[in-house]
Amino acid sequence: MTESTYRIQGNTGEWEVVIGLEVHAQVTSNAKLFSGASASYGGEPNSHVSLVDAAMPGMLPVPNRECLRQAVRTGMAINAQINRWSRFDRKNYFYADLPQGYQISQLYHPIVGEGEIEVTLNEKDPDSPTKKIGIERIHVEQDAGKLMHDQHPTMSFVDLNRSGVALMEIVSRPDMSSPQEAGAYLKKLRSILRYVGSCDGNMEQGSMRADVNVSVRKPGGELGTRTETKNVNSIRFMMQAIEYEAQRQVDLIEGGGAVVQETRLFDPNKMETRSMRSKEDAHDYRYFPDPDLLPVELDDAFLEECKASLPELPDAKRKRYESMGLTAYNAAVLTAEAETAFWFEDLLGHGVDAKQGSNWLLSELFGALNKLGKSLDESPVNPAQAAELLGLVADGTISGSIAKQVFEIMLETGQGAAAIVDERGLKQTNDTGAIEAEIAKIMAANEDKVAEYRSGKDKLFGFFVGQTMKAMQGKANPQVINELLKNVLDV
């Protein structure tokens, strides 16, 4: 573990930042936490609402086993304590988008206890320091609905599609001390959730969002008063919110003011936080055990099934890739996002060499997708097609330069590599007679360079290779060219 050197420079000296995150992650499930209504994103307003979600009289909640299973699997993925006995509580408050007049949550007895996540502060640097961020708890709760203020000139409408959707609230300890650490933590947490399949991590759609707790203090001093910035929906915005809020608190304190414990919002357009409500400690939610729900008791068979269902997680996968000969950087990039790791695994499953496949994926495919403005999920070339292309290079059917041409045609047409090579006559030639004839022409046309090479200018060898490949239209086997050139030049 490495201590952060991040500091806010104030008029009275340096200040430390203390950061904790409460991440709300929507559980991957076909139904809501206590009803069978759809939990999918979108849909016409109030089209995913059951009688339970609308709090009709006499409706009773029934826990969704899959939602609890996903929370347990997430806890296991971060080496957290799994509580065999947990309980749901009612958090009472009144708002138009909360039809029950309370939210069902877990205050006193969460389903998951303490765990931790190890983050790398700079994934591009294999020697970058790591830090362990403590997780205090993961509890399961219902989401609320949404007020829509832009549908009518004088009234606000209520959409209950999200009412009752299952959320995991993942509460960290205040172990982060810079925007970079918080960014690395949220990125790693999102990656783990996506590997496990317990949340899709789509922050733009609101299925993962962060409440950011920030306070400042003199280095090593007493903890300051914290503020909470609610519902930040991107890693970049979260880091910007921390930076702004920490500087605001330092300026306020040094100006003779005091930080008020309050809830704030981040405005990404103005790049600033603003007050939403204050006196958070004064809220009395009158928590009590939900009388409609029995405690949740987990047996051995359930826990064993959860454990057995976990995939290989990013840290373990990265170490395995390094043991296969990949560089620490390539292994880190390939495992940072579940989408990339799964694509690469598919590529390996088609028999592609790990080094060849990783280099091609990270340079050729990512470069092409970047130009096209597409994500890996939208790639016109799938792992099976990529494996066919790389196989043609590996067995000497085509050269690396021809492979680049074939790949461009694949991106445009969707055709397979072998079909393109056959149709366009792009197979690599090993015909030594044809290659020797071209070499003879090149040497005759460049007698001065031949003399220079033979007098000691070894670097000119690349010139002859290039000229020969050009004469053969890139279809000659480079290894054969090298051997033939050495035979005639090194005399």
VOGU-3710 file (C-alpha; in Angstrom, 3 decimals, decimal comma):
1> mtestyriqg> 0,000/0,000/0,000  1,261/3,470/-0,915  0,185/6,667/0,791  -1,273/9,280/-1,535  0,708/12,452/-2,061  -2,350/14,327/-3,379  -2,808/17,620/-1,532  -4,905/20,755/-1,874  -2,684/23,818/-1,700  -4,382/26,429/0,481
11> ntgewevvig> -3,304/29,812/1,793  -2,523/28,234/5,171  -0,633/25,258/3,786  -1,490/21,794/2,549  -4,762/19,932/3,078  -5,599/16,255/2,787  -8,778/14,947/1,179  -10,733/12,065/2,712  -13,125/10,248/0,362  -15,706/7,506/0,776
21> levhaqvtsn> -18,139/6,228/-1,860  -21,610/4,757/-1,640  -22,230/3,053/-4,975  -25,753/2,088/-6,024  -25,573/-0,788/-8,507  -28,737/-2,093/-10,153  -28,874/-5,853/-9,783  -28,986/-7,841/-13,015  -32,374/-9,550/-12,884  -35,433/-9,977/-15,079
31> aklfsgasas> -37,708/-8,842/-12,264  -37,743/-6,319/-9,424  -36,686/-6,965/-5,833  -40,163/-7,732/-4,472  -42,344/-8,089/-7,573  -42,422/-9,812/-10,952  -42,496/-6,553/-12,939  -39,769/-5,967/-15,513  -36,569/-4,338/-14,264  -35,293/-3,508/-17,760
41> yggepnshvs> -34,221/0,009/-18,705  -36,574/2,233/-20,681  -40,142/1,527/-21,656  -43,088/3,873/-21,676  -43,669/5,595/-18,316  -45,441/3,335/-15,812  -45,332/0,314/-18,152  -43,127/-1,757/-15,785  -45,269/-1,405/-12,678  -46,980/-4,176/-10,718
51> lvdaampgml> -49,605/-3,706/-8,020  -46,828/-4,205/-5,440  -44,707/-1,422/-6,997  -47,683/0,916/-6,993  -48,353/0,086/-3,296  -51,931/-0,987/-3,856  -53,693/-1,939/-0,598  -53,137/-5,513/0,528  -50,141/-6,173/-1,740  -47,300/-8,046/-0,024
61> pvpnreclrq> -43,633/-8,154/-1,127  -41,998/-11,476/-2,065  -38,165/-11,446/-2,231  -36,581/-12,202/-5,610  -34,090/-15,040/-4,983  -31,943/-14,031/-7,961  -31,410/-10,513/-6,584  -30,185/-11,917/-3,266  -27,998/-14,456/-5,112  -26,317/-11,698/-7,133
71> avrtgmaina> -25,586/-9,673/-3,993  -23,977/-12,706/-2,346  -21,894/-13,461/-5,468  -20,711/-9,828/-5,507  -19,710/-10,084/-1,854  -17,755/-13,259/-2,538  -15,961/-11,560/-5,441  -14,544/-8,914/-3,085  -13,685/-11,467/-0,354  -16,341/-10,013/1,917
81> qinrwsrfdr> -18,085/-11,592/4,871  -21,395/-13,160/3,805  -24,016/-12,903/6,509  -26,058/-16,080/6,665  -28,772/-14,145/8,519  -29,919/-10,744/7,291  -33,063/-8,667/7,574  -35,034/-6,038/5,694  -35,963/-2,735/7,334  -38,362/0,019/6,419
91> knyfyadlpq> -36,832/3,439/5,851  -39,732/5,823/6,251  -39,925/9,068/4,300  -42,560/10,689/2,130  -42,018/11,742/-1,443  -44,143/11,630/-4,582  -42,018/8,966/-6,287  -42,225/6,613/-3,271  -45,780/5,258/-3,319  -45,385/3,076/-0,202
101> gyqisqlyhp> -44,246/6,000/1,927  -41,177/3,950/2,844  -38,239/2,222/1,176  -37,390/-1,392/1,988  -33,664/-1,517/2,751  -31,189/-3,206/5,138  -29,836/-0,884/7,812  -28,950/-3,055/10,768  -28,301/-6,489/9,263  -26,998/-6,314/5,655
111> ivgegeievt> -26,577/-9,421/3,546  -22,844/-8,726/2,988  -20,345/-7,455/5,560  -16,749/-6,243/5,347  -14,536/-6,831/2,302  -11,914/-5,019/0,257  -10,828/-4,174/-3,280  -7,219/-3,766/-4,377  -6,752/-1,042/-6,965  -3,845/-0,126/-9,228
121> lnekdpdspt> -3,407/3,628/-9,402  -2,020/3,600/-12,955  -2,928/0,541/-15,019  -0,574/1,566/-17,852  2,430/1,336/-15,539  3,218/-2,263/-14,467  5,180/-0,900/-11,500  2,366/1,393/-10,369  1,572/1,206/-6,639  -1,540/-0,603/-5,438
131> kkigierihv> -3,866/0,216/-2,595  -6,533/-1,742/-0,735  -9,853/0,046/-0,270  -12,076/-1,311/2,476  -15,723/-2,183/1,867  -17,917/-1,672/4,914  -21,035/-3,466/3,669  -23,289/-4,320/0,760  -26,997/-4,154/1,393  -29,931/-4,733/-0,912
141> eqdagklmhd> -32,731/-2,193/-1,265  -35,491/-0,926/-3,535  -35,037/1,982/-5,892  -37,605/4,788/-5,965  -39,550/6,053/-8,978  -38,812/9,243/-10,900  -40,500/12,641/-11,095  -40,776/14,176/-14,579  -40,988/17,956/-14,537  -40,890/18,606/-18,300
151> qhptmsfvdl> -44,137/16,929/-19,397  -46,606/19,662/-18,382  -46,368/23,432/-17,799  -47,850/23,368/-14,294  -47,650/19,782/-13,048  -45,011/17,130/-12,392  -45,708/13,556/-13,477  -44,529/10,375/-11,766  -42,931/7,406/-13,561  -42,796/4,300/-11,357
161> nrsgvalmei> -40,886/2,088/-13,796  -37,859/2,123/-11,483  -39,900/1,800/-8,312  -38,918/-1,472/-6,667  -35,895/-2,161/-8,897  -33,249/-4,021/-6,869  -30,126/-2,077/-5,923  -26,957/-3,142/-4,160  -25,605/-0,279/-2,092  -21,860/-0,865/-1,842
171> vsrpdmsspq> -20,434/1,298/0,929  -16,679/1,876/1,043  -14,642/2,976/4,002  -13,182/6,523/3,794  -9,897/5,039/2,565  -9,410/7,144/-0,568  -7,383/10,331/-0,529  -7,324/11,596/-4,114  -9,646/11,806/-7,121  -7,339/9,314/-8,880
181> eagaylkklr> -7,745/6,726/-6,115  -11,523/7,151/-6,157  -11,524/6,813/-9,948  -9,398/3,647/-9,796  -11,694/2,204/-7,116  -14,908/2,894/-9,023  -13,416/1,568/-12,256  -12,239/-1,639/-10,533  -15,577/-2,103/-8,760  -17,452/-1,642/-12,037
191> silryvgscd> -15,157/-4,178/-13,689  -15,774/-6,762/-10,949  -19,553/-6,275/-11,150  -19,457/-6,798/-14,920  -17,252/-9,900/-14,626  -19,601/-11,381/-12,005  -22,642/-10,366/-14,049  -24,413/-8,847/-11,041  -24,692/-5,364/-12,638  -24,150/-4,132/-16,193
201> gnmeqgsmra> -22,282/-1,064/-14,883  -23,988/1,249/-17,367  -23,599/4,576/-15,591  -25,191/6,614/-18,400  -28,460/4,699/-18,011  -28,327/5,026/-14,216  -27,778/1,346/-13,434  -24,678/2,361/-11,487  -24,204/5,677/-9,733  -22,137/7,004/-6,858
211> dvnvsvrkpg> -22,790/9,150/-3,808  -19,463/10,841/-3,030  -18,525/11,730/0,552  -15,737/14,328/0,773  -14,042/16,068/3,686  -10,734/17,867/4,135  -8,265/18,119/6,990  -4,728/19,182/7,750  -2,371/16,242/7,059  -2,808/13,704/9,841
221> gelgtrtetk> -5,395/15,852/11,624  -8,917/15,146/12,844  -11,510/14,234/10,226  -13,392/17,243/8,918  -17,113/17,645/8,320  -18,148/15,756/5,199  -20,542/16,578/2,420  -22,291/14,043/0,217  -22,621/14,672/-3,523  -25,494/12,520/-4,788
231> nvnsirfmmq> -26,015/10,405/-7,890  -22,857/11,073/-9,879  -23,161/9,014/-13,069  -19,650/8,821/-14,545  -16,146/8,155/-13,268  -14,876/11,373/-14,856  -17,643/13,479/-13,275  -16,992/11,842/-9,889  -13,307/12,783/-10,016  -14,190/16,335/-11,056
241> aieyeaqrqv> -16,773/16,588/-8,257  -14,167/15,522/-5,665  -11,623/18,021/-6,948  -14,111/20,890/-6,928  -15,678/20,002/-3,577  -12,327/19,591/-1,791  -11,121/22,966/-3,066  -14,450/24,576/-2,090  -14,172/23,254/1,457  -10,569/24,437/1,841
251> dliegggavv> -11,467/27,914/0,565  -14,478/28,028/2,894  -12,514/27,025/6,008  -9,582/29,317/5,250  -12,030/32,163/4,679  -13,322/31,790/8,241  -16,395/29,731/7,404  -17,380/26,196/8,363  -18,312/23,204/6,252  -21,939/22,230/6,753
261> qetrlfdpnk> -22,895/18,562/6,616  -25,217/18,551/3,658  -26,274/16,799/0,485  -25,045/18,351/-2,759  -25,434/17,813/-6,502  -22,755/17,982/-9,198  -23,439/20,136/-12,257  -21,293/18,721/-15,110  -21,933/21,782/-17,283  -20,579/24,234/-14,711
271> metrsmrske> -18,141/21,665/-13,250  -19,238/22,487/-9,722  -21,260/21,137/-6,825  -24,222/22,975/-5,336  -26,269/22,541/-2,195  -29,339/20,305/-2,387  -30,396/19,995/1,242  -28,739/20,456/4,618  -28,946/19,097/8,164  -28,758/15,515/7,004
281> dahdyryfpd> -28,282/14,339/10,593  -31,690/15,780/11,446  -33,492/13,264/9,211  -35,364/10,659/11,253  -36,209/7,784/8,938  -37,778/5,797/11,810  -36,189/2,531/10,688  -37,825/-0,650/11,941  -37,859/-4,298/10,758  -40,258/-4,791/7,852
291> pdllpveldd> -43,175/-6,794/9,312  -44,127/-8,208/5,891  -40,774/-9,925/5,330  -39,121/-12,783/7,200  -35,362/-12,614/7,813  -33,195/-13,995/5,005  -31,380/-17,194/6,018  -28,759/-18,623/3,651  -27,929/-22,337/3,763  -24,722/-24,141/2,778
301> afleeckasl> -26,080/-25,365/-0,553  -27,027/-21,823/-1,624  -23,621/-20,419/-0,663  -21,770/-23,253/-2,393  -23,778/-22,686/-5,575  -22,973/-18,954/-5,469  -19,275/-19,662/-5,003  -19,162/-22,251/-7,803  -20,877/-19,842/-10,223  -18,208/-17,140/-9,942
311> pelpdakrkr> -16,046/-16,612/-13,033  -12,301/-16,038/-13,050  -11,982/-12,495/-11,717  -9,803/-9,717/-13,212  -6,797/-10,021/-10,875  -6,554/-13,796/-11,311  -7,051/-13,499/-15,066  -4,333/-10,845/-15,336  -1,831/-13,079/-13,514  -2,716/-16,020/-15,776
321> yesmgltayn> -2,188/-13,902/-18,877  1,211/-12,791/-17,609  2,133/-16,453/-17,023  1,265/-17,067/-20,704  3,992/-14,607/-21,707  1,955/-11,419/-22,126  3,453/-8,149/-20,928  2,096/-6,734/-17,670  0,660/-3,815/-19,653  -1,156/-5,997/-22,194
331> aavltaeaet> -2,498/-8,246/-19,434  -3,781/-5,220/-17,502  -5,527/-3,691/-20,528  -7,072/-7,009/-21,565  -8,548/-7,613/-18,116  -9,587/-4,064/-17,187  -12,984/-4,453/-18,886  -14,986/-7,675/-18,813  -16,036/-7,100/-22,429  -12,387/-7,124/-23,601
341> afwfedllgh> -11,437/-10,146/-21,497  -14,386/-12,208/-22,751  -13,584/-11,301/-26,380  -9,939/-12,284/-25,902  -10,924/-15,555/-24,212  -13,099/-16,353/-27,229  -10,134/-15,628/-29,498  -7,906/-17,985/-27,482  -10,651/-20,600/-27,635  -10,234/-20,648/-31,429
351> gvdakqgsnw> -6,585/-21,658/-31,043  -4,882/-18,288/-31,503  -1,477/-17,816/-29,854  -1,812/-15,568/-26,789  0,945/-13,102/-27,724  -0,137/-12,870/-31,365  -3,786/-12,471/-30,378  -3,200/-9,842/-27,678  -0,967/-7,694/-29,872  -3,444/-7,836/-32,761
361> llselfgaln> -6,465/-7,107/-30,555  -4,898/-4,141/-28,762  -3,300/-2,566/-31,827  -5,114/-3,539/-35,017  -8,679/-4,127/-33,810  -8,799/-1,381/-31,183  -7,210/1,046/-33,649  -9,791/0,215/-36,305  -12,727/0,435/-33,866  -11,456/3,784/-32,610
371> klgksldesp> -11,482/5,143/-36,183  -14,983/3,749/-36,743  -16,255/5,127/-33,420  -17,449/1,667/-32,384  -17,168/-0,351/-29,189  -15,879/-3,923/-29,041  -19,471/-5,180/-28,811  -20,142/-3,458/-32,150  -17,061/-4,875/-33,898  -17,753/-5,922/-37,516
381> vnpaqaaell> -15,192/-8,720/-37,004  -15,935/-11,374/-34,377  -13,380/-13,602/-32,583  -13,910/-16,535/-34,958  -13,228/-14,335/-38,000  -10,189/-12,791/-36,290  -8,860/-16,277/-35,517  -9,183/-17,241/-39,188  -7,194/-14,165/-40,233  -4,457/-14,714/-37,640
391> glvadgtisg> -4,295/-18,399/-38,574  -3,491/-17,473/-42,171  -0,573/-15,376/-40,928  0,636/-18,061/-38,536  0,718/-20,801/-41,189  2,451/-18,575/-43,757  -0,489/-18,313/-46,153  -0,304/-14,495/-46,046  2,237/-11,993/-44,765  1,664/-9,504/-41,972
401> siakqvfeim> 1,338/-6,628/-44,452  -1,209/-8,518/-46,551  -3,088/-9,356/-43,329  -3,591/-5,621/-42,755  -5,158/-5,287/-46,231  -7,357/-8,328/-45,661  -8,473/-6,954/-42,297  -9,548/-3,657/-43,882  -11,638/-5,573/-46,441  -13,164/-7,671/-43,642
411> letgqgaaai> -14,209/-4,516/-41,805  -15,849/-3,111/-44,942  -17,514/-6,239/-46,319  -17,927/-8,680/-43,425  -16,318/-11,389/-45,571  -14,115/-14,095/-44,077  -10,345/-13,809/-44,386  -9,814/-17,041/-46,349  -12,465/-16,102/-48,918  -10,885/-12,673/-49,424
421> vderglkqtn> -7,410/-14,161/-49,876  -8,676/-16,725/-52,420  -10,817/-14,275/-54,392  -8,095/-11,630/-54,654  -5,093/-13,893/-55,106  -3,327/-12,656/-52,008  -1,623/-15,876/-50,963  2,005/-15,541/-50,003  4,454/-17,063/-52,479  7,420/-19,237/-51,581
431> dtgaieaeia> 8,514/-19,450/-55,213  12,257/-18,904/-54,804  12,807/-18,593/-58,557  10,431/-15,649/-58,897  11,883/-13,971/-55,786  15,480/-14,493/-56,955  14,633/-12,924/-60,333  13,303/-9,777/-58,624  16,325/-9,618/-56,301  18,662/-9,749/-59,296
441> kimaanedkv> 16,824/-6,794/-60,913  16,977/-4,781/-57,693  20,703/-5,403/-57,225  21,428/-4,442/-60,843  19,494/-1,190/-60,401  21,218/-0,358/-57,101  24,846/-1,334/-57,568  25,988/1,617/-55,437  23,915/0,437/-52,462  25,140/-3,129/-52,906
451> aeyrsgkdkl> 28,721/-1,826/-52,683  27,877/0,258/-49,584  26,253/-2,724/-47,891  29,257/-4,939/-48,610  31,559/-2,242/-47,247  29,867/-2,441/-43,856  26,583/-0,503/-43,996  24,456/-3,392/-42,638  21,385/-1,194/-42,159  20,882/-1,150/-45,931
461> fgffvgqtmk> 19,670/-4,737/-45,678  16,224/-3,378/-44,783  16,223/-1,342/-48,010  16,697/-4,500/-50,090  13,984/-6,334/-48,137  11,557/-3,467/-48,719  12,340/-3,231/-52,424  11,877/-6,979/-52,865  8,547/-7,004/-51,006  7,395/-4,090/-53,138
471> amqgkanpqv> 8,409/-5,878/-56,352  6,535/-8,988/-55,184  3,481/-6,839/-54,290  3,773/-7,927/-50,652  3,032/-11,554/-51,511  6,488/-13,016/-50,922  7,352/-14,820/-47,714  9,572/-12,396/-45,729  11,587/-15,268/-44,260  12,389/-16,580/-47,753
481> inellknvld> 13,311/-13,056/-48,920  15,704/-12,620/-45,976  17,431/-15,941/-46,651  17,821/-15,309/-50,404  19,113/-11,764/-49,896  21,716/-12,899/-47,390  22,900/-15,524/-49,834  23,580/-12,988/-52,604  24,613/-9,939/-50,539  26,919/-11,629/-48,013
491> v> 29,497/-12,829/-50,529
//
